[in-house]
Amino acid sequence: MEVKQFFKFSILLLARSIGLFRIGRFLTRRGLMIVAWHGVSIHDEHERFCSLFISPESFRKRLCFLAKQYKVIDLDEAVRQHQSGRFHANQVVITFDDGFHNFSKVAVPILNEFGFTATNYIVTNQMNTQRPSLSLLLRDIVLRSPKREVQLALAQTDDGKQFSFPEDRKKLTNVLMKILNETFSDYDSKFEFVKTIAAHLEVDIESLIRNRIWHSMDRAEVTKLSEDGFLMQAHTHNHRNVVEYADTVQFEAETCRKELEKELGKKVVHFCYPTGRWNRQAWEPLQRAGIQSATTTMQGPNFPKTPLLALRRILNGEDRNQLEFEFEMSNIKWLAHIILHPKNLFVPNEKTKGYASEAKIF
């Protein structure tokens, strides 16, 4: 453990031991908490994508904590209480982003152990096509590679520069992602490029495809979970954020909503901002698309005066340990922020940069 991490851990441990976490939860008990994950690892994805994924063991610990401190409710109930003008004390909503296959395979059985419900925000195009996410697949291939060196000339570049592992794997990923997006225009050709890289880096891509590591849930899985009481809600049709693709906000949200409603036979009114990027300009087109609530990645509790289209949410992963998770759930950091910035008591700041660019990867 690094010195900086040691001091941070010691301070948090002291704060919890003297009751500061409990005081923070008490002071914000009337604020609705929303927690978010992207996925629970099928194998060891959390070891390479630690800010986006969590191990089953850590996930179970998080749920044990939530079971002791909160009542878990679904988003529909949260919105009803919001509209009534009063949240009941000590409540939390559990959400997942992107509709990954690991939700149905790994997360749901653990949630069922606790009797918890959850909302999963679905990207309908990925659900329909059942094509793996190439950006995540390519990153995973680079990080998994057992090779000590790679020469980029073999990856269709002409500089011949060599990269060693693991020090330069992030640089290599960036180079390959640039090639993927700038050289190839259609999915099939991009997929062939990714397979070529996998072969060169000695990674069994067929195993990743077979185990659906980077696939979304299919229609049958989404429908079954909806029937079992989990909320399947909108995350756009093509995972386009509302800031960079402002002119497509209504189309993306409406297309996603209608496809899910047709598949599930239920109303879809909740939305999650892709990559965490959002601004107020998106509210009107989202409302025209039939969206009632939208979740951000801005931390803190939600109150009846918090706009339904700017709900705060804690994004969690393996990059945070249990102590850090409990600290974030205590809202102590948020309380300190509000003392300095009281205008943000109910409405969080807009977020125009996505968490994806800030994601930690081992």
Secondary structure, DSSP 8 states (H G I E B T S, - for coil): --HHHHHHHHHHHHHHHTTHHHHHHHHTTTSBEEEEESEE-SSSGGGTSTTTEE-HHHHHHHHHHHHHH-EE--HHHHHHHHHHT---SSEEEEEEETTBHHIIIIIHHHHHHHT---EEEE-HHHHHH----HHHHHHHHHHH---SEEEGGGGT-SS--EEETTTTHHHHHHHHHHHHHHH--SHHHHHHHHHHHHHHTT--HHHHHHTTTT-B--HHHHHHHHHTT-EEEE--SS---TTTTGGGHHHHHHHHHHHHHHHHSS---EEE-GGG-B-GGGHHHHHHTT--EEE-S--S-B-TTS-GGGB--EE--TTS-HHHHHHHHHTHHHHHHHHH-GGGSSS---B-S-GGGG----
